[in-house]
């Protein structure tokens, strides 16, 4: 008997099978599986389940997962316990009868790095139970593996076996984008701490959609974990997250819940999100600014100067900060005209960037979008103005005049949300 076979058989021997479930026996502990749904916010249903270990002493008292693994110091024994947990979960997942969803499996950091040196196990397990590897998502704690090569090797090990790989708890410890770009996980799980930060910090709430976009551009699906109430679920919706997990959608249970169990909850979120979008549109109603800009363009098409009655009127509207012209190369033509009526004061510490004459704004979305859709007013997302240090949006419109193509830009200060 090879060492690989003995390790595999040792795990199987620690499993006790009944008609409805499988338990694991480790030292004096009994191990059970609990499954928490992972939902798609677009499909309005569960698409997978994270398997979590539940352990008890012989007297029935509960052992936390941290305590369970904390009592094991020997590397070989850590890997055995990790394999036992995964085998337990997979057997119970198969017994549940689920034929469509993913199973998310946590891998202990020691096992993720050293497990492959203890003989093949995982492929044998999947073959033994008949579970296709593409239905398995392996969760790796990226910030617990400090060596970049070891992390890459761990990810490659499971990827080569046909599994999906998820980076767990992203946003804590030493998590960084460099490693995400290096290992290219299929799924990135944003830690609950991101929700906590966004609940109390408007700046974090404003920035996190950009974080999700970056992860999408890096080639990963984004999952927000730890969603406990409707407010946090709405944050996940606003950020554009693909998947979500937490007590709000379903607690870990011994039996796997039907995939459509969260449907009504998610449909309710979508209704609330739709209403919130409408309220945001009404709150940021720039209809007067837009109509005034269109009137200004009519004047500028014959004489491209910011010193005209239409621009004078534009700069008196609520929140108006400044107007400026860009040419078709993205360079600012002349100085900006600044409003004297804005009720949101500029930050004097940003004064070195206040003068933007001849500045080149070719990288700004308001220039690109205006050129792409001439004669239509474009509105940006909120951003910090370099000229004032205040949260702003920019309205822009591209038009033709005797001197060529120009883009009229109008900055509006908005209150912190």
C-alpha positions as CSV (number, residue, x, y, z in Angstrom):
1,X,0.0,0.0,0.0
2,X,1.5,3.4,-1.0
3,X,1.6,6.4,1.4
4,X,-0.8,8.1,-1.0
5,X,-3.4,5.3,-0.7
6,X,-3.0,5.1,3.1
7,X,-3.6,8.9,3.4
8,X,-6.7,8.6,1.2
9,X,-8.0,5.5,3.0
10,X,-7.4,7.1,6.4
11,X,-9.7,10.0,5.5
12,X,-12.4,7.6,4.2
13,X,-12.2,5.5,7.3
14,X,-12.9,8.6,9.4
15,X,-16.2,9.2,7.7
16,X,-19.4,7.6,9.0
17,X,-22.3,7.4,6.4
18,X,-26.0,7.4,7.2
19,X,-28.9,7.5,4.6
20,X,-29.1,11.3,4.9
21,X,-25.8,12.6,6.0
22,X,-22.1,12.0,6.6
23,X,-20.3,12.7,9.9
24,X,-16.5,12.8,10.5
25,X,-14.6,11.6,13.5
26,X,-11.5,13.3,14.5
27,X,-9.8,12.4,17.8
28,X,-12.6,12.9,20.3
29,X,-14.6,15.3,18.1
30,X,-17.6,14.7,15.7
31,X,-17.6,16.8,12.6
32,X,-20.7,17.9,10.6
33,X,-21.3,20.0,7.5
34,X,-23.3,23.2,7.2
35,X,-24.0,24.9,3.9
36,X,-24.6,28.6,3.4
37,X,-26.1,29.8,0.1
38,X,-24.2,32.1,-2.3
39,X,-26.6,34.0,-4.4
40,X,-26.4,35.7,-7.8
41,X,-27.9,39.2,-7.5
42,X,-28.8,39.1,-11.2
43,X,-30.2,35.5,-11.4
44,X,-32.2,36.0,-8.2
45,X,-31.3,32.6,-6.9
46,X,-28.5,30.6,-5.2
47,X,-25.8,29.5,-7.5
48,X,-23.6,27.7,-4.9
49,X,-23.1,26.9,-1.3
50,X,-20.1,27.4,1.0
51,X,-19.4,24.3,3.1
52,X,-18.5,25.1,6.7
53,X,-17.3,22.6,9.3
54,X,-19.2,22.3,12.6
55,X,-17.6,20.3,15.4
56,X,-18.7,19.0,18.8
57,X,-17.0,17.4,21.8
58,X,-18.3,14.1,23.0
59,X,-20.3,15.9,25.6
60,X,-22.1,18.0,22.9
61,X,-20.2,21.2,23.5
62,X,-19.4,23.2,20.4
63,X,-15.8,23.5,19.0
64,X,-15.2,26.5,16.7
65,X,-13.3,25.9,13.5
66,X,-10.4,28.0,14.8
67,X,-10.2,25.9,18.0
68,X,-10.5,22.7,16.0
69,X,-7.5,23.5,13.8
70,X,-5.7,25.3,16.6
71,X,-5.3,22.2,18.6
72,X,-3.3,20.5,15.8
73,X,0.4,21.4,15.5
74,X,1.8,18.7,13.3
75,X,1.8,19.6,9.5
76,X,0.8,16.2,8.4
77,X,-2.1,16.2,10.9
78,X,-3.3,19.6,9.8
79,X,-3.4,18.4,6.2
80,X,-5.3,15.2,7.3
81,X,-7.9,17.3,9.2
82,X,-8.3,19.7,6.2
83,X,-8.8,16.8,3.9
84,X,-11.2,15.2,6.2
85,X,-13.3,18.3,6.3
86,X,-13.4,18.6,2.5
87,X,-14.2,14.9,2.1
88,X,-17.0,15.3,4.7
89,X,-18.5,18.3,2.9
90,X,-18.3,16.8,-0.6
91,X,-20.0,13.6,0.5
92,X,-22.8,15.6,2.2
93,X,-23.1,17.8,-0.9
94,X,-23.5,14.8,-3.1
95,X,-26.1,13.3,-0.7
96,X,-28.1,16.6,-0.9
97,X,-29.0,15.8,-4.5
98,X,-28.0,19.2,-5.8
99,X,-27.0,18.8,-9.5
100,X,-26.4,22.4,-10.6
101,X,-24.7,24.6,-8.0
102,X,-21.1,25.1,-7.0
103,X,-19.7,23.9,-3.7
104,X,-17.2,26.4,-2.1
105,X,-14.5,24.7,-0.1
106,X,-12.1,26.4,2.3
107,X,-8.6,25.1,2.2
108,X,-6.3,25.6,5.3
109,X,-3.3,27.7,4.3
110,X,-0.9,25.0,5.4
111,X,-2.7,22.5,3.2
112,X,-3.0,24.8,0.3
113,X,0.8,25.2,0.3
114,X,2.0,21.8,1.4
115,X,-0.8,19.4,0.7
116,X,0.4,18.5,-2.8
117,X,3.6,17.1,-1.2
118,X,1.5,14.5,0.7
119,X,0.3,12.6,-2.3
120,X,-2.7,13.0,-4.6
121,X,-5.9,13.2,-2.7
122,X,-8.4,15.7,-4.1
123,X,-8.7,14.3,-7.6
124,X,-9.2,10.8,-6.2
125,X,-11.9,12.1,-3.9
126,X,-13.8,13.8,-6.7
127,X,-13.5,10.7,-8.9
128,X,-14.6,8.5,-6.0
129,X,-17.9,10.5,-5.5
130,X,-18.4,11.4,-9.1
131,X,-18.4,15.2,-8.6
132,X,-17.1,17.1,-11.7
133,X,-14.3,19.4,-10.7
134,X,-15.9,22.4,-12.5
135,X,-18.5,22.4,-9.8
136,X,-15.9,23.0,-7.0
137,X,-14.7,26.4,-6.0
138,X,-11.6,26.3,-3.8
139,X,-11.3,29.2,-1.4
140,X,-7.7,30.3,-0.7
141,X,-6.7,32.9,2.0
142,X,-4.4,34.9,-0.2
143,X,-3.2,37.1,2.8
144,X,-2.2,34.0,4.8
145,X,0.3,32.8,2.2
146,X,3.1,35.3,2.2
147,X,5.3,33.7,-0.5
148,X,4.1,34.8,-4.0
149,X,5.4,31.6,-5.7
150,X,3.8,29.3,-3.1
151,X,0.5,31.2,-3.6
152,X,0.8,30.9,-7.4
153,X,1.7,27.2,-7.2
154,X,-1.3,26.5,-4.9
155,X,-3.7,28.3,-7.3
156,X,-2.2,26.4,-10.3
157,X,-2.6,23.1,-8.5
158,X,-6.4,23.4,-8.2
159,X,-6.8,25.2,-11.5
160,X,-5.0,22.4,-13.4
161,X,-7.5,19.9,-11.8
162,X,-10.4,21.8,-13.3
163,X,-11.6,23.6,-10.2
164,X,-12.5,27.3,-9.9
165,X,-10.4,29.3,-7.5
166,X,-11.6,32.0,-5.2
167,X,-9.5,34.5,-3.1
168,X,-11.1,34.7,0.3
169,X,-11.3,37.7,2.7
170,X,-9.9,40.2,0.1
171,X,-9.6,43.6,1.7
172,X,-8.0,42.5,5.0
173,X,-4.4,42.1,6.1
174,X,-2.0,42.3,3.2
175,X,-4.5,41.9,0.4
176,X,-3.3,43.6,-2.7
177,X,-4.2,43.9,-6.4
178,X,-0.8,42.8,-7.5
179,X,-1.4,39.3,-6.3
180,X,-4.9,39.2,-7.9
181,X,-3.4,40.2,-11.2
182,X,-0.7,37.5,-10.7
183,X,-2.9,34.5,-9.8
184,X,-6.0,35.6,-11.8
185,X,-8.7,34.0,-9.5
186,X,-12.1,33.2,-10.9
187,X,-13.8,34.8,-7.9
188,X,-12.7,37.4,-5.4
189,X,-14.6,37.5,-2.1
190,X,-14.7,40.9,-0.5
191,X,-14.4,40.6,3.2
192,X,-17.2,41.9,5.5
193,X,-14.9,44.7,6.7
194,X,-15.6,46.5,3.4
195,X,-19.3,46.5,4.2
196,X,-18.6,47.8,7.7
197,X,-16.4,50.6,6.3
198,X,-19.0,51.6,3.8
199,X,-21.8,51.7,6.4
200,X,-20.0,54.4,8.3
201,X,-17.9,56.1,5.7
202,X,-19.4,57.9,2.7
203,X,-16.0,58.1,0.9
204,X,-15.6,54.3,1.2
205,X,-19.1,53.9,-0.1
206,X,-18.3,56.1,-3.1
207,X,-15.0,54.3,-3.9
208,X,-16.0,50.7,-3.6
209,X,-17.9,50.5,-6.9
210,X,-14.5,51.4,-8.5
211,X,-12.9,48.6,-6.6
212,X,-15.5,46.1,-7.9
213,X,-14.9,47.5,-11.5
214,X,-11.1,47.0,-11.1
215,X,-11.6,43.4,-10.0
216,X,-13.9,42.9,-13.0
217,X,-11.3,44.3,-15.3
218,X,-8.7,42.0,-13.7
219,X,-10.9,39.1,-14.9
220,X,-12.6,38.1,-11.6
221,X,-16.2,37.6,-10.5
222,X,-16.9,39.6,-7.3
223,X,-18.6,38.2,-4.3
224,X,-19.5,40.3,-1.2
225,X,-19.5,38.2,2.0
226,X,-21.0,38.9,5.4
227,X,-24.2,40.6,4.2
228,X,-26.3,40.7,7.3
229,X,-29.2,43.1,6.5
230,X,-31.0,45.0,3.7
231,X,-28.7,48.0,4.0
232,X,-25.6,45.9,3.3
233,X,-27.4,44.0,0.6
234,X,-28.2,47.3,-1.1
235,X,-24.5,48.2,-0.9
236,X,-23.6,45.0,-2.8
237,X,-26.2,45.9,-5.4
238,X,-24.9,49.5,-5.8
239,X,-21.3,48.3,-6.1
240,X,-22.2,46.0,-9.0
241,X,-21.2,42.9,-7.2
242,X,-22.0,39.6,-9.0
243,X,-22.6,37.4,-6.0
244,X,-23.4,37.8,-2.3
245,X,-23.4,35.7,0.8
246,X,-24.5,36.3,4.4
247,X,-27.3,35.8,7.0
248,X,-29.6,38.1,5.0
249,X,-29.8,35.6,2.2
250,X,-29.5,32.4,4.4
251,X,-27.8,31.0,7.4
252,X,-25.6,27.9,7.3
253,X,-27.8,24.9,7.6
254,X,-27.3,21.1,7.7
255,X,-29.6,20.7,4.7
256,X,-29.0,22.6,1.5
257,X,-31.8,25.1,0.9
258,X,-33.5,25.2,-2.5
259,X,-31.7,27.4,-5.1
260,X,-34.8,29.6,-5.5
261,X,-35.3,30.1,-1.7
262,X,-33.7,33.7,-1.8
263,X,-35.7,34.8,-4.9
264,X,-38.3,36.9,-3.2
265,X,-35.6,38.6,-1.1
266,X,-33.5,39.5,-4.1
267,X,-36.6,40.7,-6.1
268,X,-37.4,43.0,-3.2
269,X,-33.8,44.4,-3.3
270,X,-34.1,45.0,-7.1
271,X,-37.4,46.9,-6.5
272,X,-35.7,49.0,-3.8
273,X,-32.7,49.6,-6.1
274,X,-34.9,50.7,-8.9
275,X,-36.6,53.2,-6.6
276,X,-33.3,54.4,-5.3
277,X,-32.0,55.0,-8.8
278,X,-35.1,57.1,-9.5
279,X,-34.5,59.1,-6.3
280,X,-30.9,59.7,-7.2
281,X,-31.9,60.9,-10.6
282,X,-34.4,63.3,-9.0
283,X,-31.8,64.4,-6.4
284,X,-29.2,65.1,-9.2
285,X,-31.6,66.7,-11.6
286,X,-29.4,68.9,-13.8
287,X,-32.2,69.7,-16.2
288,X,-31.8,73.4,-15.8
289,X,-28.0,73.2,-16.1
290,X,-28.4,71.1,-19.2
291,X,-30.9,73.3,-21.0
292,X,-28.8,76.4,-20.2
293,X,-25.7,74.6,-21.5
294,X,-27.5,73.8,-24.8
295,X,-28.5,77.5,-25.0
296,X,-24.8,78.5,-24.4
297,X,-23.7,76.1,-27.2
298,X,-25.9,77.9,-29.7
299,X,-24.1,81.1,-28.9
300,X,-20.6,79.5,-28.8
301,X,-21.1,78.0,-32.2
302,X,-20.9,81.4,-33.8
303,X,-18.5,83.0,-31.3
304,X,-16.6,80.6,-29.0
305,X,-16.1,82.8,-25.9
306,X,-17.0,82.1,-22.3
307,X,-17.9,85.8,-21.9
308,X,-21.5,85.7,-23.0
309,X,-24.9,86.0,-21.3
310,X,-25.6,82.3,-21.5
311,X,-22.4,81.4,-19.6
312,X,-23.2,84.2,-17.1
313,X,-26.5,82.6,-16.5
314,X,-25.0,79.1,-16.2
315,X,-22.6,80.2,-13.5
316,X,-25.5,81.5,-11.4
317,X,-27.2,78.1,-11.1
318,X,-27.1,76.1,-7.8
319,X,-23.7,74.4,-7.3
320,X,-22.1,75.9,-10.4
321,X,-18.4,76.1,-9.9
322,X,-16.8,76.9,-13.3
323,X,-16.9,76.6,-17.1
324,X,-14.1,76.0,-19.5
325,X,-13.4,74.9,-23.1
326,X,-11.3,72.0,-24.4
327,X,-10.2,71.5,-28.0
328,X,-10.3,68.2,-29.9
329,X,-6.8,67.4,-28.4
330,X,-8.2,67.6,-24.9
331,X,-6.3,70.8,-24.1
332,X,-8.0,73.6,-22.2
333,X,-8.5,76.8,-24.3
334,X,-8.0,79.8,-22.2
335,X,-8.7,80.2,-18.4
336,X,-11.8,78.9,-16.7
337,X,-14.6,81.2,-15.8
338,X,-15.4,80.7,-12.1
339,X,-18.7,81.3,-10.4
340,X,-18.8,83.8,-7.6
341,X,-22.1,82.4,-6.3
342,X,-21.2,78.8,-5.4
343,X,-22.3,77.9,-1.8
344,X,-19.7,75.2,-1.4
345,X,-16.4,76.9,-0.7
346,X,-13.2,75.8,-2.5
347,X,-10.4,74.2,-0.4
348,X,-7.6,76.8,-0.5
349,X,-5.1,74.1,-0.1
350,X,-5.8,73.1,-3.8
351,X,-5.0,76.5,-5.1
352,X,-1.8,75.4,-7.0
353,X,-4.1,73.5,-9.4
354,X,-6.8,76.2,-9.7
355,X,-5.3,77.7,-12.8
356,X,-5.9,75.2,-15.6
357,X,-5.3,77.3,-18.7
358,X,-3.5,75.0,-21.3
359,X,-4.0,71.9,-19.1
360,X,-4.5,68.7,-21.0
361,X,-7.6,66.7,-19.9
362,X,-7.3,64.0,-22.5
363,X,-7.6,61.3,-19.8
364,X,-10.9,62.6,-18.5
365,X,-14.1,60.7,-19.2
366,X,-16.0,64.0,-19.8
367,X,-13.8,64.7,-22.8
368,X,-14.0,61.2,-24.3
369,X,-17.7,60.9,-23.8
370,X,-18.5,64.3,-25.3
371,X,-16.4,63.6,-28.4
372,X,-18.2,60.2,-28.8
373,X,-21.7,61.8,-28.7
374,X,-21.5,65.3,-30.2
375,X,-24.2,67.8,-29.3
376,X,-25.4,65.7,-26.3
377,X,-24.7,66.8,-22.7
378,X,-22.8,64.1,-20.8
379,X,-22.7,63.8,-17.0
380,X,-19.8,62.2,-15.1
381,X,-19.9,60.3,-11.8
382,X,-18.9,62.3,-8.7
383,X,-15.1,62.9,-8.3
384,X,-12.8,65.2,-6.4
385,X,-12.1,68.4,-8.4
386,X,-8.4,69.1,-8.7
387,X,-9.2,72.8,-8.7
388,X,-11.2,73.0,-5.5
389,X,-10.8,69.7,-3.6
390,X,-14.6,69.4,-3.5
391,X,-16.8,66.6,-4.7
392,X,-18.0,67.5,-8.1
393,X,-19.6,66.3,-11.4
394,X,-18.8,67.6,-14.8
395,X,-21.3,68.3,-17.6
396,X,-19.8,68.3,-21.1
397,X,-20.9,68.8,-24.7
398,X,-19.0,68.7,-27.9
399,X,-19.9,71.1,-30.7
400,X,-18.4,72.6,-33.9
401,X,-17.6,76.3,-34.4
402,X,-15.5,78.4,-36.9
403,X,-12.3,77.5,-35.1
404,X,-12.9,73.7,-35.1
405,X,-14.3,71.2,-32.6
406,X,-14.6,72.3,-28.9
407,X,-16.0,70.8,-25.8
408,X,-17.8,73.0,-23.3
409,X,-17.3,71.7,-19.7
410,X,-19.3,72.8,-16.6
411,X,-18.2,71.7,-13.1
412,X,-20.9,71.5,-10.4
413,X,-20.1,71.0,-6.7
414,X,-22.3,68.5,-4.9
415,X,-22.7,68.0,-1.2
416,X,-21.1,64.9,0.4
417,X,-23.6,62.0,0.5
